[in-house]
């Protein structure tokens, strides 16, 4: 019985340590937007996404159908705390996948950011009130 309790406690400690080991920070300059229903936009500049200390700063363009308008013509511009932050290694072992949820102006967003070892990234953004959108870019040092 004591041995089982020790093993259970050890497993719980490992899972807690794994959560803390999942801390990740990045900043990406976005150069391409691929909307769900519209023409892709290439050669973008001055758009970015940054994750640091469980807070995301988003400056992204948006083109898509919106079911409950709360977007403006400036796209997505906000800084908010992340929820359900998860970090996993890619199956191909060439980077990491960071997923999290954010809430801003009564809109929920799900993000999945793939950070490749070659400093490229792919961002999938799914708002709960409109079309999803994909973005591509480059990871940069701060």
CNS distance restraints for C-alpha pairs under 8 A (distance, minus, plus):
assign (resid   1 and name CA) (resid   5 and name CA) 6.30 0.50 0.50
assign (resid   2 and name CA) (resid   6 and name CA) 6.11 0.50 0.50
assign (resid   3 and name CA) (resid   7 and name CA) 6.24 0.50 0.50
assign (resid   4 and name CA) (resid   8 and name CA) 6.12 0.50 0.50
assign (resid   5 and name CA) (resid   9 and name CA) 6.08 0.50 0.50
assign (resid   6 and name CA) (resid  10 and name CA) 6.07 0.50 0.50
assign (resid   7 and name CA) (resid  11 and name CA) 6.14 0.50 0.50
assign (resid   8 and name CA) (resid  12 and name CA) 6.22 0.50 0.50
assign (resid   9 and name CA) (resid  13 and name CA) 6.21 0.50 0.50
assign (resid  10 and name CA) (resid  14 and name CA) 6.24 0.50 0.50
assign (resid  11 and name CA) (resid  15 and name CA) 6.24 0.50 0.50
assign (resid  12 and name CA) (resid  16 and name CA) 6.27 0.50 0.50
assign (resid  13 and name CA) (resid  17 and name CA) 6.08 0.50 0.50
assign (resid  14 and name CA) (resid  18 and name CA) 6.02 0.50 0.50
assign (resid  15 and name CA) (resid  19 and name CA) 6.38 0.50 0.50
assign (resid  16 and name CA) (resid  20 and name CA) 6.55 0.50 0.50
assign (resid  17 and name CA) (resid  21 and name CA) 6.06 0.50 0.50
assign (resid  18 and name CA) (resid  22 and name CA) 6.30 0.50 0.50
assign (resid  19 and name CA) (resid  23 and name CA) 7.62 0.50 0.50
assign (resid  22 and name CA) (resid  86 and name CA) 7.02 0.50 0.50
assign (resid  22 and name CA) (resid  87 and name CA) 5.63 0.50 0.50
assign (resid  23 and name CA) (resid  53 and name CA) 7.69 0.50 0.50
assign (resid  23 and name CA) (resid  54 and name CA) 7.95 0.50 0.50
assign (resid  23 and name CA) (resid  87 and name CA) 7.84 0.50 0.50
assign (resid  24 and name CA) (resid  51 and name CA) 7.55 0.50 0.50
assign (resid  24 and name CA) (resid  52 and name CA) 7.19 0.50 0.50
assign (resid  24 and name CA) (resid  53 and name CA) 7.87 0.50 0.50
assign (resid  24 and name CA) (resid  87 and name CA) 7.69 0.50 0.50
assign (resid  25 and name CA) (resid  50 and name CA) 7.53 0.50 0.50
assign (resid  25 and name CA) (resid  51 and name CA) 5.14 0.50 0.50
assign (resid  25 and name CA) (resid  52 and name CA) 4.72 0.50 0.50
assign (resid  25 and name CA) (resid  53 and name CA) 7.05 0.50 0.50
assign (resid  26 and name CA) (resid  50 and name CA) 5.68 0.50 0.50
assign (resid  26 and name CA) (resid  51 and name CA) 5.37 0.50 0.50
assign (resid  26 and name CA) (resid  52 and name CA) 6.74 0.50 0.50
assign (resid  26 and name CA) (resid 139 and name CA) 6.98 0.50 0.50
assign (resid  26 and name CA) (resid 140 and name CA) 7.63 0.50 0.50
assign (resid  26 and name CA) (resid 141 and name CA) 7.94 0.50 0.50
assign (resid  27 and name CA) (resid  48 and name CA) 7.10 0.50 0.50
assign (resid  27 and name CA) (resid  49 and name CA) 5.82 0.50 0.50
assign (resid  27 and name CA) (resid  50 and name CA) 4.18 0.50 0.50
assign (resid  27 and name CA) (resid  51 and name CA) 6.42 0.50 0.50
assign (resid  27 and name CA) (resid 139 and name CA) 5.80 0.50 0.50
assign (resid  27 and name CA) (resid 140 and name CA) 5.79 0.50 0.50
assign (resid  27 and name CA) (resid 141 and name CA) 7.12 0.50 0.50
assign (resid  27 and name CA) (resid 142 and name CA) 7.44 0.50 0.50
assign (resid  28 and name CA) (resid  48 and name CA) 5.48 0.50 0.50
assign (resid  28 and name CA) (resid  49 and name CA) 5.49 0.50 0.50
assign (resid  28 and name CA) (resid  50 and name CA) 6.38 0.50 0.50
assign (resid  28 and name CA) (resid 121 and name CA) 7.27 0.50 0.50
assign (resid  28 and name CA) (resid 137 and name CA) 6.19 0.50 0.50
assign (resid  28 and name CA) (resid 138 and name CA) 5.31 0.50 0.50
assign (resid  28 and name CA) (resid 139 and name CA) 4.25 0.50 0.50
assign (resid  28 and name CA) (resid 140 and name CA) 5.69 0.50 0.50
assign (resid  29 and name CA) (resid  45 and name CA) 7.48 0.50 0.50
assign (resid  29 and name CA) (resid  46 and name CA) 7.25 0.50 0.50
assign (resid  29 and name CA) (resid  47 and name CA) 5.96 0.50 0.50
assign (resid  29 and name CA) (resid  48 and name CA) 4.53 0.50 0.50
assign (resid  29 and name CA) (resid  49 and name CA) 6.92 0.50 0.50
assign (resid  29 and name CA) (resid 137 and name CA) 5.42 0.50 0.50
assign (resid  29 and name CA) (resid 138 and name CA) 5.42 0.50 0.50
assign (resid  29 and name CA) (resid 139 and name CA) 6.45 0.50 0.50
assign (resid  29 and name CA) (resid 140 and name CA) 6.95 0.50 0.50
assign (resid  30 and name CA) (resid  44 and name CA) 6.72 0.50 0.50
assign (resid  30 and name CA) (resid  45 and name CA) 6.82 0.50 0.50
assign (resid  30 and name CA) (resid  46 and name CA) 7.62 0.50 0.50
assign (resid  30 and name CA) (resid  47 and name CA) 5.27 0.50 0.50
assign (resid  30 and name CA) (resid  48 and name CA) 5.19 0.50 0.50
assign (resid  30 and name CA) (resid  49 and name CA) 7.51 0.50 0.50
assign (resid  30 and name CA) (resid  60 and name CA) 7.74 0.50 0.50
assign (resid  30 and name CA) (resid 135 and name CA) 6.60 0.50 0.50
assign (resid  30 and name CA) (resid 136 and name CA) 5.75 0.50 0.50
assign (resid  30 and name CA) (resid 137 and name CA) 4.17 0.50 0.50
assign (resid  30 and name CA) (resid 138 and name CA) 6.66 0.50 0.50
assign (resid  31 and name CA) (resid  42 and name CA) 6.23 0.50 0.50
assign (resid  31 and name CA) (resid  43 and name CA) 5.33 0.50 0.50
assign (resid  31 and name CA) (resid  44 and name CA) 4.38 0.50 0.50
assign (resid  31 and name CA) (resid  45 and name CA) 5.95 0.50 0.50
assign (resid  31 and name CA) (resid  47 and name CA) 7.44 0.50 0.50
assign (resid  31 and name CA) (resid 135 and name CA) 7.55 0.50 0.50
assign (resid  31 and name CA) (resid 136 and name CA) 6.06 0.50 0.50
assign (resid  31 and name CA) (resid 137 and name CA) 5.02 0.50 0.50
assign (resid  31 and name CA) (resid 138 and name CA) 7.73 0.50 0.50
assign (resid  32 and name CA) (resid  40 and name CA) 7.26 0.50 0.50
assign (resid  32 and name CA) (resid  41 and name CA) 5.68 0.50 0.50
assign (resid  32 and name CA) (resid  42 and name CA) 4.62 0.50 0.50
assign (resid  32 and name CA) (resid  43 and name CA) 6.26 0.50 0.50
assign (resid  32 and name CA) (resid  44 and name CA) 5.93 0.50 0.50
assign (resid  32 and name CA) (resid 135 and name CA) 5.47 0.50 0.50
assign (resid  32 and name CA) (resid 136 and name CA) 5.07 0.50 0.50
assign (resid  32 and name CA) (resid 137 and name CA) 6.54 0.50 0.50
assign (resid  33 and name CA) (resid  40 and name CA) 5.67 0.50 0.50
assign (resid  33 and name CA) (resid  41 and name CA) 5.12 0.50 0.50
assign (resid  33 and name CA) (resid  42 and name CA) 6.64 0.50 0.50
assign (resid  33 and name CA) (resid  44 and name CA) 7.86 0.50 0.50
assign (resid  33 and name CA) (resid  61 and name CA) 7.56 0.50 0.50
assign (resid  33 and name CA) (resid 133 and name CA) 7.24 0.50 0.50
assign (resid  33 and name CA) (resid 134 and name CA) 5.92 0.50 0.50
assign (resid  33 and name CA) (resid 135 and name CA) 4.51 0.50 0.50
assign (resid  33 and name CA) (resid 136 and name CA) 6.65 0.50 0.50
assign (resid  34 and name CA) (resid  38 and name CA) 7.63 0.50 0.50
assign (resid  34 and name CA) (resid  39 and name CA) 7.05 0.50 0.50
assign (resid  34 and name CA) (resid  40 and name CA) 4.42 0.50 0.50
assign (resid  34 and name CA) (resid  41 and name CA) 6.48 0.50 0.50
assign (resid  34 and name CA) (resid 133 and name CA) 5.96 0.50 0.50
assign (resid  34 and name CA) (resid 134 and name CA) 4.96 0.50 0.50
assign (resid  34 and name CA) (resid 135 and name CA) 5.95 0.50 0.50
assign (resid  35 and name CA) (resid  39 and name CA) 6.84 0.50 0.50
assign (resid  35 and name CA) (resid  40 and name CA) 6.20 0.50 0.50
assign (resid  35 and name CA) (resid  62 and name CA) 7.59 0.50 0.50
assign (resid  35 and name CA) (resid  63 and name CA) 6.12 0.50 0.50
assign (resid  35 and name CA) (resid  64 and name CA) 6.42 0.50 0.50
assign (resid  35 and name CA) (resid 131 and name CA) 7.82 0.50 0.50
assign (resid  35 and name CA) (resid 132 and name CA) 6.96 0.50 0.50
assign (resid  35 and name CA) (resid 133 and name CA) 4.58 0.50 0.50
assign (resid  35 and name CA) (resid 134 and name CA) 6.23 0.50 0.50
assign (resid  36 and name CA) (resid  64 and name CA) 6.83 0.50 0.50
assign (resid  36 and name CA) (resid 131 and name CA) 6.33 0.50 0.50
assign (resid  36 and name CA) (resid 132 and name CA) 6.06 0.50 0.50
assign (resid  36 and name CA) (resid 133 and name CA) 5.69 0.50 0.50
assign (resid  36 and name CA) (resid 134 and name CA) 7.82 0.50 0.50
assign (resid  37 and name CA) (resid  64 and name CA) 6.63 0.50 0.50
assign (resid  38 and name CA) (resid  63 and name CA) 7.29 0.50 0.50
assign (resid  38 and name CA) (resid  64 and name CA) 7.18 0.50 0.50
assign (resid  47 and name CA) (resid  59 and name CA) 5.27 0.50 0.50
assign (resid  47 and name CA) (resid  60 and name CA) 5.38 0.50 0.50
assign (resid  47 and name CA) (resid  61 and name CA) 7.29 0.50 0.50
assign (resid  48 and name CA) (resid  58 and name CA) 6.32 0.50 0.50
assign (resid  48 and name CA) (resid  59 and name CA) 5.19 0.50 0.50
assign (resid  48 and name CA) (resid  60 and name CA) 6.24 0.50 0.50
assign (resid  49 and name CA) (resid  56 and name CA) 7.14 0.50 0.50
assign (resid  49 and name CA) (resid  57 and name CA) 5.75 0.50 0.50
assign (resid  49 and name CA) (resid  58 and name CA) 4.68 0.50 0.50
assign (resid  49 and name CA) (resid  59 and name CA) 6.11 0.50 0.50
assign (resid  49 and name CA) (resid  60 and name CA) 7.32 0.50 0.50
assign (resid  50 and name CA) (resid  56 and name CA) 5.54 0.50 0.50
assign (resid  50 and name CA) (resid  57 and name CA) 5.08 0.50 0.50
assign (resid  50 and name CA) (resid  58 and name CA) 6.58 0.50 0.50
assign (resid  51 and name CA) (resid  55 and name CA) 5.68 0.50 0.50
assign (resid  51 and name CA) (resid  56 and name CA) 4.45 0.50 0.50
assign (resid  51 and name CA) (resid  57 and name CA) 6.49 0.50 0.50
assign (resid  52 and name CA) (resid  56 and name CA) 6.52 0.50 0.50
assign (resid  54 and name CA) (resid  81 and name CA) 5.96 0.50 0.50
assign (resid  54 and name CA) (resid  82 and name CA) 5.48 0.50 0.50
assign (resid  54 and name CA) (resid  83 and name CA) 7.99 0.50 0.50
assign (resid  54 and name CA) (resid  85 and name CA) 7.56 0.50 0.50
assign (resid  55 and name CA) (resid  79 and name CA) 6.93 0.50 0.50
assign (resid  55 and name CA) (resid  80 and name CA) 5.67 0.50 0.50
assign (resid  55 and name CA) (resid  81 and name CA) 4.24 0.50 0.50
assign (resid  55 and name CA) (resid  82 and name CA) 5.48 0.50 0.50
assign (resid  56 and name CA) (resid  79 and name CA) 5.59 0.50 0.50
assign (resid  56 and name CA) (resid  80 and name CA) 5.64 0.50 0.50
assign (resid  56 and name CA) (resid  81 and name CA) 6.19 0.50 0.50
assign (resid  56 and name CA) (resid  82 and name CA) 6.46 0.50 0.50
assign (resid  57 and name CA) (resid  77 and name CA) 7.61 0.50 0.50
assign (resid  57 and name CA) (resid  78 and name CA) 5.81 0.50 0.50
assign (resid  57 and name CA) (resid  79 and name CA) 4.24 0.50 0.50
assign (resid  57 and name CA) (resid  80 and name CA) 6.70 0.50 0.50
assign (resid  58 and name CA) (resid  76 and name CA) 6.42 0.50 0.50
assign (resid  58 and name CA) (resid  77 and name CA) 5.37 0.50 0.50
assign (resid  58 and name CA) (resid  78 and name CA) 5.39 0.50 0.50
assign (resid  58 and name CA) (resid  79 and name CA) 6.29 0.50 0.50
assign (resid  59 and name CA) (resid  75 and name CA) 7.45 0.50 0.50
assign (resid  59 and name CA) (resid  76 and name CA) 5.58 0.50 0.50
assign (resid  59 and name CA) (resid  77 and name CA) 4.62 0.50 0.50
assign (resid  59 and name CA) (resid  78 and name CA) 6.92 0.50 0.50
assign (resid  60 and name CA) (resid  75 and name CA) 5.87 0.50 0.50
assign (resid  60 and name CA) (resid  76 and name CA) 5.08 0.50 0.50
assign (resid  60 and name CA) (resid  77 and name CA) 6.68 0.50 0.50
assign (resid  61 and name CA) (resid  74 and name CA) 6.93 0.50 0.50
assign (resid  61 and name CA) (resid  75 and name CA) 4.39 0.50 0.50
assign (resid  61 and name CA) (resid  76 and name CA) 6.13 0.50 0.50
assign (resid  62 and name CA) (resid  75 and name CA) 4.87 0.50 0.50
assign (resid  62 and name CA) (resid  76 and name CA) 6.74 0.50 0.50
assign (resid  62 and name CA) (resid 133 and name CA) 7.47 0.50 0.50
assign (resid  63 and name CA) (resid  75 and name CA) 7.91 0.50 0.50
assign (resid  63 and name CA) (resid 133 and name CA) 7.94 0.50 0.50
assign (resid  64 and name CA) (resid 130 and name CA) 6.84 0.50 0.50
assign (resid  64 and name CA) (resid 131 and name CA) 5.38 0.50 0.50
assign (resid  64 and name CA) (resid 132 and name CA) 7.58 0.50 0.50
assign (resid  64 and name CA) (resid 133 and name CA) 7.81 0.50 0.50
assign (resid  65 and name CA) (resid 130 and name CA) 5.53 0.50 0.50
assign (resid  65 and name CA) (resid 131 and name CA) 5.54 0.50 0.50
assign (resid  66 and name CA) (resid 129 and name CA) 5.84 0.50 0.50
assign (resid  66 and name CA) (resid 130 and name CA) 4.04 0.50 0.50
assign (resid  66 and name CA) (resid 131 and name CA) 6.51 0.50 0.50
assign (resid  67 and name CA) (resid 129 and name CA) 5.26 0.50 0.50
assign (resid  67 and name CA) (resid 130 and name CA) 5.41 0.50 0.50
assign (resid  68 and name CA) (resid 129 and name CA) 5.56 0.50 0.50
assign (resid  68 and name CA) (resid 130 and name CA) 7.41 0.50 0.50
assign (resid  69 and name CA) (resid 129 and name CA) 7.58 0.50 0.50
assign (resid  70 and name CA) (resid 105 and name CA) 7.16 0.50 0.50
assign (resid  70 and name CA) (resid 107 and name CA) 7.63 0.50 0.50
assign (resid  71 and name CA) (resid  75 and name CA) 6.60 0.50 0.50
assign (resid  71 and name CA) (resid  76 and name CA) 7.22 0.50 0.50
assign (resid  72 and name CA) (resid  76 and name CA) 7.96 0.50 0.50
assign (resid  78 and name CA) (resid 104 and name CA) 7.36 0.50 0.50
assign (resid  80 and name CA) (resid 102 and name CA) 6.63 0.50 0.50
assign (resid  80 and name CA) (resid 103 and name CA) 7.20 0.50 0.50
assign (resid  80 and name CA) (resid 104 and name CA) 7.05 0.50 0.50
assign (resid  81 and name CA) (resid 102 and name CA) 6.67 0.50 0.50
assign (resid  82 and name CA) (resid 100 and name CA) 6.05 0.50 0.50
assign (resid  82 and name CA) (resid 101 and name CA) 5.71 0.50 0.50
assign (resid  82 and name CA) (resid 102 and name CA) 5.23 0.50 0.50
assign (resid  83 and name CA) (resid 100 and name CA) 5.78 0.50 0.50
assign (resid  83 and name CA) (resid 101 and name CA) 5.05 0.50 0.50
assign (resid  83 and name CA) (resid 102 and name CA) 6.20 0.50 0.50
assign (resid  84 and name CA) (resid  99 and name CA) 7.61 0.50 0.50
assign (resid  84 and name CA) (resid 100 and name CA) 5.25 0.50 0.50
assign (resid  84 and name CA) (resid 101 and name CA) 6.13 0.50 0.50
assign (resid  85 and name CA) (resid  98 and name CA) 7.16 0.50 0.50
assign (resid  85 and name CA) (resid  99 and name CA) 5.74 0.50 0.50
assign (resid  85 and name CA) (resid 100 and name CA) 4.39 0.50 0.50
assign (resid  85 and name CA) (resid 101 and name CA) 7.18 0.50 0.50
assign (resid  86 and name CA) (resid  98 and name CA) 5.70 0.50 0.50
assign (resid  86 and name CA) (resid  99 and name CA) 5.25 0.50 0.50
assign (resid  86 and name CA) (resid 100 and name CA) 6.39 0.50 0.50
assign (resid  87 and name CA) (resid  96 and name CA) 6.71 0.50 0.50
assign (resid  87 and name CA) (resid  97 and name CA) 5.68 0.50 0.50
assign (resid  87 and name CA) (resid  98 and name CA) 4.57 0.50 0.50
assign (resid  87 and name CA) (resid  99 and name CA) 6.56 0.50 0.50
assign (resid  88 and name CA) (resid  96 and name CA) 5.57 0.50 0.50
assign (resid  88 and name CA) (resid  97 and name CA) 5.21 0.50 0.50
assign (resid  88 and name CA) (resid  98 and name CA) 6.60 0.50 0.50
assign (resid  89 and name CA) (resid  93 and name CA) 6.27 0.50 0.50
assign (resid  89 and name CA) (resid  94 and name CA) 7.96 0.50 0.50
assign (resid  89 and name CA) (resid  95 and name CA) 6.14 0.50 0.50
assign (resid  89 and name CA) (resid  96 and name CA) 4.41 0.50 0.50
assign (resid  89 and name CA) (resid  97 and name CA) 6.15 0.50 0.50
assign (resid  90 and name CA) (resid  94 and name CA) 6.31 0.50 0.50
assign (resid  90 and name CA) (resid  95 and name CA) 5.57 0.50 0.50
assign (resid  90 and name CA) (resid  96 and name CA) 5.18 0.50 0.50
assign (resid  90 and name CA) (resid  97 and name CA) 6.18 0.50 0.50
assign (resid  94 and name CA) (resid 116 and name CA) 5.88 0.50 0.50
assign (resid  94 and name CA) (resid 117 and name CA) 5.48 0.50 0.50
assign (resid  95 and name CA) (resid 114 and name CA) 7.16 0.50 0.50
assign (resid  95 and name CA) (resid 115 and name CA) 5.43 0.50 0.50
assign (resid  95 and name CA) (resid 116 and name CA) 4.25 0.50 0.50
assign (resid  95 and name CA) (resid 117 and name CA) 4.97 0.50 0.50
assign (resid  96 and name CA) (resid 114 and name CA) 5.83 0.50 0.50
assign (resid  96 and name CA) (resid 115 and name CA) 5.19 0.50 0.50
assign (resid  96 and name CA) (resid 116 and name CA) 6.56 0.50 0.50
assign (resid  97 and name CA) (resid 112 and name CA) 6.79 0.50 0.50
assign (resid  97 and name CA) (resid 113 and name CA) 5.70 0.50 0.50
assign (resid  97 and name CA) (resid 114 and name CA) 4.42 0.50 0.50
assign (resid  97 and name CA) (resid 115 and name CA) 6.17 0.50 0.50
assign (resid  98 and name CA) (resid 111 and name CA) 8.00 0.50 0.50
assign (resid  98 and name CA) (resid 112 and name CA) 5.73 0.50 0.50
assign (resid  98 and name CA) (resid 113 and name CA) 5.07 0.50 0.50
assign (resid  98 and name CA) (resid 114 and name CA) 6.26 0.50 0.50
assign (resid  98 and name CA) (resid 115 and name CA) 7.63 0.50 0.50
assign (resid  99 and name CA) (resid 110 and name CA) 7.49 0.50 0.50
assign (resid  99 and name CA) (resid 111 and name CA) 5.53 0.50 0.50
assign (resid  99 and name CA) (resid 112 and name CA) 4.34 0.50 0.50
assign (resid  99 and name CA) (resid 113 and name CA) 6.20 0.50 0.50
assign (resid 100 and name CA) (resid 110 and name CA) 6.06 0.50 0.50
assign (resid 100 and name CA) (resid 111 and name CA) 5.47 0.50 0.50
assign (resid 100 and name CA) (resid 112 and name CA) 6.74 0.50 0.50
assign (resid 101 and name CA) (resid 108 and name CA) 7.11 0.50 0.50
assign (resid 101 and name CA) (resid 109 and name CA) 5.62 0.50 0.50
assign (resid 101 and name CA) (resid 110 and name CA) 4.57 0.50 0.50
assign (resid 101 and name CA) (resid 111 and name CA) 6.15 0.50 0.50
assign (resid 102 and name CA) (resid 108 and name CA) 5.86 0.50 0.50
assign (resid 102 and name CA) (resid 109 and name CA) 5.18 0.50 0.50
assign (resid 102 and name CA) (resid 110 and name CA) 6.56 0.50 0.50
assign (resid 102 and name CA) (resid 111 and name CA) 7.98 0.50 0.50
assign (resid 103 and name CA) (resid 107 and name CA) 5.61 0.50 0.50
assign (resid 103 and name CA) (resid 108 and name CA) 4.48 0.50 0.50
assign (resid 103 and name CA) (resid 109 and name CA) 6.13 0.50 0.50
assign (resid 104 and name CA) (resid 108 and name CA) 6.60 0.50 0.50
assign (resid 104 and name CA) (resid 109 and name CA) 7.98 0.50 0.50
assign (resid 107 and name CA) (resid 127 and name CA) 6.78 0.50 0.50
assign (resid 107 and name CA) (resid 128 and name CA) 6.31 0.50 0.50
assign (resid 107 and name CA) (resid 129 and name CA) 6.69 0.50 0.50
assign (resid 108 and name CA) (resid 127 and name CA) 5.73 0.50 0.50
assign (resid 108 and name CA) (resid 128 and name CA) 5.39 0.50 0.50
assign (resid 108 and name CA) (resid 129 and name CA) 7.81 0.50 0.50
assign (resid 109 and name CA) (resid 125 and name CA) 6.71 0.50 0.50
assign (resid 109 and name CA) (resid 126 and name CA) 5.56 0.50 0.50
assign (resid 109 and name CA) (resid 127 and name CA) 4.31 0.50 0.50
assign (resid 109 and name CA) (resid 128 and name CA) 6.25 0.50 0.50
assign (resid 110 and name CA) (resid 125 and name CA) 5.80 0.50 0.50
assign (resid 110 and name CA) (resid 126 and name CA) 5.09 0.50 0.50
assign (resid 110 and name CA) (resid 127 and name CA) 6.36 0.50 0.50
assign (resid 111 and name CA) (resid 123 and name CA) 6.95 0.50 0.50
assign (resid 111 and name CA) (resid 124 and name CA) 5.64 0.50 0.50
assign (resid 111 and name CA) (resid 125 and name CA) 4.72 0.50 0.50
assign (resid 111 and name CA) (resid 126 and name CA) 6.50 0.50 0.50
assign (resid 112 and name CA) (resid 123 and name CA) 5.82 0.50 0.50
assign (resid 112 and name CA) (resid 124 and name CA) 5.11 0.50 0.50
assign (resid 112 and name CA) (resid 125 and name CA) 6.72 0.50 0.50
assign (resid 113 and name CA) (resid 121 and name CA) 6.91 0.50 0.50
assign (resid 113 and name CA) (resid 122 and name CA) 5.70 0.50 0.50
assign (resid 113 and name CA) (resid 123 and name CA) 4.46 0.50 0.50
assign (resid 113 and name CA) (resid 124 and name CA) 6.33 0.50 0.50
assign (resid 114 and name CA) (resid 121 and name CA) 5.41 0.50 0.50
assign (resid 114 and name CA) (resid 122 and name CA) 5.11 0.50 0.50
assign (resid 114 and name CA) (resid 123 and name CA) 6.43 0.50 0.50
assign (resid 115 and name CA) (resid 119 and name CA) 7.01 0.50 0.50
assign (resid 115 and name CA) (resid 120 and name CA) 6.47 0.50 0.50
assign (resid 115 and name CA) (resid 121 and name CA) 4.75 0.50 0.50
assign (resid 115 and name CA) (resid 122 and name CA) 6.92 0.50 0.50
assign (resid 115 and name CA) (resid 139 and name CA) 7.75 0.50 0.50
assign (resid 116 and name CA) (resid 120 and name CA) 5.39 0.50 0.50
assign (resid 116 and name CA) (resid 121 and name CA) 5.76 0.50 0.50
assign (resid 119 and name CA) (resid 138 and name CA) 5.74 0.50 0.50
assign (resid 119 and name CA) (resid 139 and name CA) 5.01 0.50 0.50
assign (resid 119 and name CA) (resid 140 and name CA) 7.58 0.50 0.50
assign (resid 120 and name CA) (resid 136 and name CA) 7.55 0.50 0.50
assign (resid 120 and name CA) (resid 137 and name CA) 5.86 0.50 0.50
assign (resid 120 and name CA) (resid 138 and name CA) 4.42 0.50 0.50
assign (resid 120 and name CA) (resid 139 and name CA) 5.77 0.50 0.50
assign (resid 121 and name CA) (resid 136 and name CA) 5.78 0.50 0.50
assign (resid 121 and name CA) (resid 137 and name CA) 5.36 0.50 0.50
assign (resid 121 and name CA) (resid 138 and name CA) 5.72 0.50 0.50
assign (resid 121 and name CA) (resid 139 and name CA) 6.49 0.50 0.50
assign (resid 122 and name CA) (resid 134 and name CA) 7.24 0.50 0.50
assign (resid 122 and name CA) (resid 135 and name CA) 5.80 0.50 0.50
assign (resid 122 and name CA) (resid 136 and name CA) 4.57 0.50 0.50
assign (resid 122 and name CA) (resid 137 and name CA) 6.56 0.50 0.50
assign (resid 123 and name CA) (resid 134 and name CA) 5.59 0.50 0.50
assign (resid 123 and name CA) (resid 135 and name CA) 4.91 0.50 0.50
assign (resid 123 and name CA) (resid 136 and name CA) 6.17 0.50 0.50
assign (resid 124 and name CA) (resid 132 and name CA) 7.37 0.50 0.50
assign (resid 124 and name CA) (resid 133 and name CA) 6.07 0.50 0.50
assign (resid 124 and name CA) (resid 134 and name CA) 4.59 0.50 0.50
assign (resid 124 and name CA) (resid 135 and name CA) 6.48 0.50 0.50
assign (resid 125 and name CA) (resid 132 and name CA) 5.61 0.50 0.50
assign (resid 125 and name CA) (resid 133 and name CA) 5.38 0.50 0.50
assign (resid 125 and name CA) (resid 134 and name CA) 6.26 0.50 0.50
assign (resid 126 and name CA) (resid 130 and name CA) 7.68 0.50 0.50
assign (resid 126 and name CA) (resid 131 and name CA) 6.85 0.50 0.50
assign (resid 126 and name CA) (resid 132 and name CA) 4.31 0.50 0.50
assign (resid 126 and name CA) (resid 133 and name CA) 6.61 0.50 0.50
assign (resid 127 and name CA) (resid 131 and name CA) 6.83 0.50 0.50
assign (resid 127 and name CA) (resid 132 and name CA) 6.26 0.50 0.50
